[in-house]
């Protein structure tokens, strides 16, 4: 398989009255054709900002300050707006959090879906309407003809999310970016939505970034994982390798917290994630890390390959692997 999208040194800042917030701090990331990559991190780690950056949709006060996002030989950060609009939706689909707020409340969902199909595919109104019905059927919405006339406020959260998936996949995109696609849904609906995405992306042979806070979702649906902390990838590996041998201290704590303290909501690391407007020097985990050494406060560690395909950003672990 070949690389479909390749990200290098992506940096995104927010310029506000508080100062400069460094939300994404030099991300290197790639996804192969037909691969499902999971991106996991706590709230504030930069997950959703990265999702916007991948399709050059960062709005003020956010600003992409450096990097490249190469898609099929084209840098999406330097493509003209008109070209980007053709690529978004037609070749890159986006599923966002809280579909009900993302859908236009004044337009029936059938027309919204047909408009998206016409914008990125067929120009024929009847063909677009027929394809809209087909997509609603494909995502498991009962009585799709009747649902065409529903407004977003008339839909449950699960049905609205299925409509969003239908819209994102209506043009058979080569790449799907799913940003916490089950946020706010109950556990049963979450499982249905994730199984649906998994099935459809395999049918379409789409590459996928699945962005989530839930390691269980990564374990069940993804082939590789990137762990984010303070706008940095601190560990990246094939999923099976990661869950057998988590190497970064933050990853170890993350897995232990899921396994032992999920219901109580406690953390195994002291303190909280750093403020993007006041990041610590050196490794951003150093104020909380049980393995911290003087060098951790002085220098940012690079991503080191500790075993084939397994990369870790940690001074201590890098020394142990050598």
MARFI-167963 format. One record per residue (C-alpha): residue in one letter; x, y, z. Coordinates in steps of 0.001 Angstrom, whole numbers, plus 524288, in hexadecimal, padded with zeros to 5 digits. Layout:
BEGIN
AXYZ;...
// end
This chain:
BEGIN
X800008000080000;X8047880DD77FD32;X8039781A198058A;X7F746821D480286;X7F94682D8780B7D;X8062D831CB8116E;X8074783C9D81BA5;X81444842D781F31;X8174284CD5829EC;X809398519E82B21;X8088D85CE2834DB;X7FC148641E8385D;X7FB3D86FBA84199;X7F057877E08476E;X7F31588672848C4;X7EA1A88C1F85326;X7EA2A895F885E2D;X7F02D88B51866C1;X7FBF888A9F85DD3;X800218804485422;X7FA6B872DA85682;X80253867F385055;X7F7D485DD784D9E;X7FF578553F843FD;X80E12854F58454B;X8145884E1B839CD;X80C4084246835FD;X8119A837FE82CAB;X806F482E8A828A8;X8035F8260881D0B;X7F8A981C9581949;X7F93A8120880EDE;X7EE8A80ECE80548;X7E4198065180BC2;X7EA2E8084181944;X7E29180C6A82560;X7EB348146982E61;X7E6AB8184083BED;X7EA7F82543841EC;X7E83B8255A85097;X7E9DE82FAC85B05;X7E336836C886619;X7DB1A8430886458;X7E43484E20860BB;X7EEA18454F85ADB;X7EC9284AEB84D36;X7E49B84012846CE;X7D9D484852840C4;X7E3558532683D06;X7EB35849138356E;X7DECC8445B82EAB;X7DC258524882A10;X7EA498543982629;X7EA7A8482381D93;X7E06A84E578148D;X7E54285C698166D;X7D90E860A481DCD;X7DF3C8676F82979;X7D7C58740382C1A;X7DC818805E8332C;X7E1928821883D64;X7E7BF8753083978;X7F2A08757182F78;X7FAB986AFA828B0;X8088F8702B82A44;X810748655C823C2;X81002857E681DD3;X80BA985050811FA;X7FFE88477780FF9;X802C883FB6803AB;X7F71C839047FD73;X7F990831EA7F0A2;X8050E83AC77ED9C;X7FE378477E7F156;X8008A84FA07FD84;X7F2FF852A1802DA;X7F86585E1780AA2;X7FC4A864E87FE03;X7F13A861147F4EC;X7E85C86C097EFE8;X7DB3086CDC7F6D1;X7D3A48687A7EAD7;X7DBFB85C4B7E979;X7DAD6859707F802;X7CC0D85A4E7F769;X7CBFA84FDD7ECD7;X7D4CE846F87F4BC;X7CD208488F80166;X7C0CC8408F800AF;X7C42583A337F3B2;X7D0F4833B47F774;X7D1E28366580612;X7C5E68344980E89;X7C47D83A2B81C1E;X7BBD78353282727;X7BB2783F0A8323B;X7B6C783E8884062;X7A897841A28435A;X7A27583FC68360A;X795D184699839F3;X79CF08537983B98;X7A4C68517882F14;X798A884F6A82696;X7913485B56821CB;X7850785C6282A7B;X77D178634781FD6;X77E8D85939814F1;X7792584B4D8146E;X783D0841228153B;X7805683B79807F0;X7830C8486A8014F;X78F9284A588090F;X7946383CF28050A;X7905683EC77F6D3;X7970B84C1B7F682;X7A3A3845E77FB5E;X7A29783B437F117;X7A0668453B7E64D;X7ABA384DA67EB1E;X7B540842697EAB8;X7AFBD839347E074;X7A3EE838737D79A;X79D898453E7D386;X7908783EB67D088;X78669841E77DAF6;X77ECE835267D9D5;X78B1982CE27D9DF;X78FC8834247E607;X782BD831D97ECCC;X78337823597E96D;X7912B8226C7EE60;X78D2F829527FAF6;X782DF81EC77FD5D;X78CF4814397FA7E;X7969881A1A80428;X78C4F81B2A80ED7;X7893580CD580C9E;X7979C8096080D07;X7997E80FB681A56;X78DDC8085B81FC6;X7839A81317820D2;X775F580D0B82053;X76C27812338165D;X7761F81B0D80F8D;X76C23820F080631;X7646482640811A1;X770DA82AD08187E;X7748B8334380CD6;X76A9B83D4181188;X76F1183D7F81FC3;X775FA8492A825A5;X781D78473182E7A;X77A5884A9783AEA;X7710283F548380C;X77BFF8354D8385D;X781D782DEF843B9;X7906E82F6C845EE;X7931E8220C84010;X78B1382494833C9;X7914D831FF831FB;X79EC382BC1832F1;X79AE0821C3828A4;X796B282CF181FB8;X7A40583348821BF;X7AAB18267181E4B;X7A2388253081216;X7A625832F280E1A;X7B49D8308381090;X7B4A3823D2808D7;X7AB36827BE7FDFD;X7B61782A767F426;X7BE1681E4E7F79A;X7C96D826207FD43;X7D734820BE7FD15;X7D99C8261880AC3;X7D03C827458163C;X7D2EA82F978223C;X7C9DC82BC782D6C;X7CB4B8355D838BB;X7C55182F09844DC;X7B9DE82A1A83CAF;X7B2A48242F8484E;X7B42C82F61851F5;X7A7F68311785A39;X7A16C82474855E2;X79DCA8195E85F04;X7A64A80D2985F11;X79D3F804D1856BA;X79C0980F3484C18;X7AAB5811A984CC4;X7AD70803738499D;X7A3DA8038E83E3F;X7A9A480FFC8387D;X7B7AE80B28839A4;X7B45C7FDF8833AC;X7AD958052882895;X7B95B80DEB825E7;X7C27E802358268A;X7BA447FA7B81CD8;X7B845805A881348;X7C66F80A24812BF;X7CA9C7FC4380FD5;X7C0607FB2480530;X7C51F807E17FF2A;X7D397804D7801A2;X7D4E78123E80803;X7E05B815FC810A3;X7DB7081B1581DBE;X7DFD18236D82923;X7D75981FA4834CB;X7D8D982A0F83F53;X7D4608269D84D04;X7D6E88270D85BA8;X7D361818B385D00;X7DE3880E8985C50;X7D402803C985B3B;X7CF688096F84E4E;X7DD77809A584965;X7DFB67FB8B84D8F;X7D3867F6B3846A4;X7D3A67FE7883A0A;X7E16680347836BC;X7EDDA7FD6C83153;X7F732807C183678;X7F6EE8122584104;X7FCBD81F8A84397;X7FC1082477851A8;X7FB3D833388536E;X7FF6F83B5B85EF0;X8004E84A3B85EE0;X7FFCC84AE885018;X80A74840C784E04;X80A8083299849F3;X8111A82BFE85574;X80F7281DF6850C6;X80BE781796843E2;X80B0B80911840F8;X802FC7FE1683B16;X7F7597FC1484413;X7FAFB7EE448484B;X808D87F26A84B80;X804127FE5385308;X7FACA7F6E885BDD;X804DC7EC3A85E84;X8102E7F58E860CD;X80C028038F863DB;X818F180A9C86597;X816F7819098687D;X813CE81BBB876F4;X8077E822FB872D9;X802E58179886A6C;X8056080E208758D;X7FD558168187EC5;X7F2968180C874A6;X7F1028096F87300;X7F1A5806E8881AD;X7E7738115A88449;X7DE0A80AEB87AB8;X7E0697FD7F88068;X7DFC8800DD88EE3;X7D98980DFB891D8;X7D02B81127886CF;X7C3E9810BE88F12;X7C9C3818FC899F3;X7CF30822F08905A;X7DC59823DF89748;X7E923826718903D;X7F59181ED189285;X7FDF482AC088FA4;X7FDC9836A2898A2;X7F9BA843E9893A3;X7F2D28476988705;X7F60E8496D878B5;X7FDD5855F187644;X7F7DA862B8871B6;X7FB09864D986345;X7FDDC87328866A2;X807F786F36870D0;X80E8A8628A86CC2;X819E585DE087526;X8279E85D7186FB2;X82D368509986AE5;X823E48451986AA5;X8160C84A0986D45;X8136683E7387646;X81EE48416587F36;X816E7847E388A4F;X80EBA83B6588B80;X81813830A488750;X81CA58264989110;X8291F8240D8892D;X82D2283250887D6;X83BB98354E886E0;X842BB8427B885D8;X843BC8414F87713;X834D383FFF8764D;X8338684DFA87B4A;X83DF78534187238;X83BD084D3B864BF;X830688487785CB2;X83248839FC85989;X830F4835BA84B6D;X8291482A248469C;X8321581E5D84783;X82F6D8110C8415A;X8307E8076284C96;X82C497FBAB84454;X827FF7FA5B83612;X81CB1803D5833CC;X81BFC807A684233;X81FCE815C284516;X820B781C328527A;X823A282A498569F;X82AAA8284086396;X838C382A7D867C6;X8386681F96871E6;X832128153F86965;X83AF38188D85DF6;X846EA8162F86693;X841358095086B78;X83F218047285D89;X84D398073285973;
// end
